[in-house]
Amino acid sequence: MKFIAVIPARYASSRFPGKPLATLGGKMVIERVYEQVSSVLDEVYVATDDERIYNAVVGFGGKAIMTSDKHKSGTDRIAEAVEKIESKADVVINIQGDEPFIHPDQIRTVMSLFDDNDTEIATLGKPFESMDAADNPNSPKIVVGQNGRALYFSRSVIPFVRGKEHTDWLKYYPFLKHIGLYAYRRETLMKITKLEQTPLELAESLEQLRWLEHGIAVKVGTTNCETIGIDTPEDLQRAEEFINKLAKE
């Protein structure tokens, strides 16, 4: 089975404009993401609508492709990129451009989920270590069924643990943080880009809910590797502290 990784990267972020080019531990965020992915896969591209990001990626020796600035989601951007690249890959891996700590083992875990021929889309979850982290609406949660498929994604902490103190909920249910990593069979990727937005997606501002509402199965793997997504300048500061901590270990 052949895999390709595409990293969507936008400059215009409402919470943190220009974050792919922000410096983290002496390197750009997008460069750190690219290096992590390239340690696993040979075919890796950054898909962007901004020449500053394109030039930065090419500048550090990466592969980039320009895409439309009209896309409403990273998935749409990836689909355009795959068609332009004319890749023959069976599975397309979408790695967010703001996940500089994505771990090679996480990528391999998602790839392994396609050993199941019924897997259409795959993603990852990581157990939360504290309720304070779980309460953060910028960290979407996944509820997973007994078959390993996602039942729901939410910015809220779900399920509600009845009769227990909120601070103790982790003792009674394994809340999963959604890691910003997806993989799609090529034909599924092209299918989902044609789907209309749905009420749940619009309510939570989570694109993956569109897929669930349209009946597409999302297989969920688990990881214990720590990651820090960069959504805000404050996240960047935490990431810098994380790098400094790793350097001392």
C-alpha positions in Angstrom: 0.0 0.0 0.0 1.4 3.4 -1.0 1.0 6.5 1.3 1.5 10.2 0.7 1.5 12.9 3.4 0.2 16.4 2.8 0.5 19.1 5.3 -2.1 21.9 4.9 -0.7 25.3 6.0 -2.5 28.7 6.0 -1.1 32.0 6.9 -4.4 33.7 7.8 -5.4 32.1 11.2 -7.9 34.1 13.3 -6.2 33.1 16.6 -2.6 33.2 15.4 -1.8 34.7 12.0 1.4 33.4 10.4 1.8 30.5 12.9 3.4 28.1 10.3 6.3 30.5 10.1 6.6 31.2 13.8 9.9 30.2 15.3 10.0 27.3 17.8 13.3 26.1 19.2 15.2 27.9 16.4 13.1 26.4 13.5 9.8 27.4 11.9 6.8 25.4 13.1 6.1 24.1 9.6 9.7 23.0 9.3 9.5 20.9 12.5 6.3 19.3 11.2 7.8 18.5 7.9 10.9 16.9 9.5 8.8 14.7 11.7 6.7 13.4 8.8 9.7 13.0 6.5 11.3 10.6 9.0 8.5 8.1 8.1 7.4 8.8 4.6 9.3 9.6 1.4 6.4 11.5 -0.3 5.6 14.6 1.8 4.2 18.0 0.6 3.1 21.2 2.2 -0.1 22.5 0.6 -0.6 26.2 1.0 -2.3 29.3 -0.4 0.4 31.7 0.7 3.7 32.4 -1.2 5.5 33.2 2.1 4.9 29.6 3.4 5.6 28.1 -0.1 9.0 29.9 -0.3 9.8 29.0 3.3 9.2 25.3 2.7 11.2 25.3 -0.5 13.9 27.3 1.3 14.5 24.6 3.9 14.5 21.9 1.2 11.0 20.7 1.4 8.3 20.1 -1.2 5.4 22.5 -1.5 2.5 23.1 -3.8 0.3 26.2 -4.2 -3.5 25.7 -3.8 -6.6 27.8 -4.0 -7.3 30.4 -1.3 -11.0 29.6 -1.5 -11.0 26.3 0.4 -13.1 26.1 3.5 -11.1 23.3 5.1 -7.7 21.7 5.1 -9.3 18.5 3.6 -10.4 20.4 0.5 -6.9 21.9 0.2 -5.3 18.4 0.4 -7.6 17.0 -2.2 -6.6 19.7 -4.7 -2.9 19.1 -3.8 -3.2 15.4 -4.4 -4.8 15.9 -7.8 -2.1 18.5 -8.8 0.7 16.2 -7.6 -0.9 13.3 -9.6 0.2 11.0 -6.8 -0.7 7.3 -7.2 -0.9 6.8 -3.4 -3.7 4.6 -2.0 -3.9 6.5 1.2 -3.5 10.2 1.9 -2.3 11.3 5.3 -3.3 14.8 6.5 -0.9 16.1 9.1 -1.8 19.5 10.5 0.8 22.2 10.0 0.5 23.3 13.6 1.5 19.9 15.2 5.4 20.2 15.4 5.5 17.3 17.9 3.7 14.8 15.8 5.6 11.6 16.6 6.7 9.1 13.9 5.0 6.3 15.8 1.7 8.1 15.7 2.0 8.3 11.9 2.8 4.6 11.8 -0.2 3.8 14.0 -2.5 5.6 11.7 -1.0 3.8 8.7 -1.5 0.4 10.4 -5.2 1.0 10.7 -5.5 0.5 6.9 -4.5 -3.2 7.4 -8.3 -3.4 8.0 -9.8 -3.2 4.5 -13.0 -1.6 6.0 -11.1 1.5 7.2 -12.2 4.5 5.2 -10.7 7.3 7.4 -8.3 6.9 10.3 -7.3 9.2 13.1 -5.8 9.2 16.6 -6.7 9.9 20.2 -4.6 10.3 23.3 -5.8 9.9 26.9 -6.1 13.2 28.7 -3.9 13.4 31.8 -6.0 16.0 33.6 -9.5 17.4 33.6 -8.2 20.9 33.2 -6.7 19.8 29.8 -9.9 18.0 28.9 -12.0 21.1 29.7 -10.1 23.1 27.0 -12.5 23.6 24.1 -9.5 24.0 21.7 -8.7 20.3 22.4 -11.5 18.3 20.7 -12.5 15.1 22.4 -13.4 11.7 20.7 -15.9 9.2 21.9 -15.1 5.7 20.5 -17.3 2.6 20.2 -16.4 -1.0 21.0 -15.4 -1.5 17.3 -12.8 1.2 17.5 -14.8 3.6 15.4 -15.5 7.2 16.4 -19.1 7.8 17.7 -18.7 11.6 18.1 -16.2 14.4 18.3 -16.8 17.4 20.5 -15.2 20.5 22.0 -17.2 19.7 25.1 -16.2 17.1 27.6 -18.4 14.1 26.8 -19.7 11.8 28.0 -21.1 13.4 31.2 -20.1 11.3 34.2 -23.2 11.2 36.3 -23.0 11.3 40.1 -19.3 12.1 40.2 -17.4 15.2 41.0 -16.2 16.8 37.7 -12.6 16.9 38.9 -12.7 13.1 39.4 -14.2 12.2 36.0 -10.9 10.8 34.6 -11.1 8.1 37.2 -14.3 6.8 35.6 -13.9 7.3 31.9 -10.9 7.4 29.5 -11.5 10.8 27.9 -9.5 11.0 24.6 -7.9 14.1 23.1 -8.1 14.2 19.4 -4.7 14.4 17.7 -4.6 16.5 14.5 -3.8 13.6 12.2 -6.1 12.0 9.6 -5.6 9.5 6.8 -8.1 8.8 4.0 -8.3 6.2 1.3 -7.9 8.2 -1.9 -11.5 7.6 -3.1 -12.9 8.5 0.3 -11.0 11.8 0.3 -12.4 12.8 -3.0 -15.9 11.8 -1.8 -15.9 13.8 1.4 -14.8 17.0 -0.3 -18.1 16.9 -2.2 -20.3 16.6 0.9 -22.4 19.5 2.1 -21.7 20.9 5.6 -23.9 19.5 8.3 -25.6 21.0 11.4 -23.3 19.3 13.8 -20.2 20.5 11.9 -21.5 24.0 11.9 -22.4 23.9 15.6 -19.0 22.6 16.8 -16.8 23.9 14.0 -15.4 20.3 13.6 -15.2 19.1 10.0 -15.0 15.4 11.0 -18.6 15.6 12.2 -19.7 16.1 8.6 -18.2 12.7 7.8 -20.0 11.0 10.7 -23.3 12.6 9.8 -23.0 11.3 6.3 -22.3 7.7 7.6 -18.6 7.5 6.9 -16.7 5.3 9.3 -13.7 6.9 11.2 -11.3 4.3 12.7 -9.5 5.6 15.9 -6.1 4.5 17.0 -4.6 5.4 20.4 -1.3 6.9 21.3 0.5 7.9 24.5 3.0 10.2 22.8 2.7 13.8 24.0 1.9 16.5 21.4 1.3 20.2 21.6 -0.8 21.8 18.9 -0.1 25.4 18.2 -3.4 27.3 18.1 -2.5 30.5 19.9 0.7 32.5 20.8 0.3 31.0 24.3 0.5 27.5 22.9 3.7 28.5 21.2 5.1 29.6 24.5 4.1 26.3 26.1 5.7 24.4 23.1 8.9 26.4 23.6 8.9 25.3 27.3 8.3 21.7 26.2 11.3 21.8 23.9 13.5 23.3 26.6 12.3 20.5 29.0 13.2 17.8 26.4 16.6 19.3 25.9 17.4 19.0 29.6 16.3 15.3 29.9 
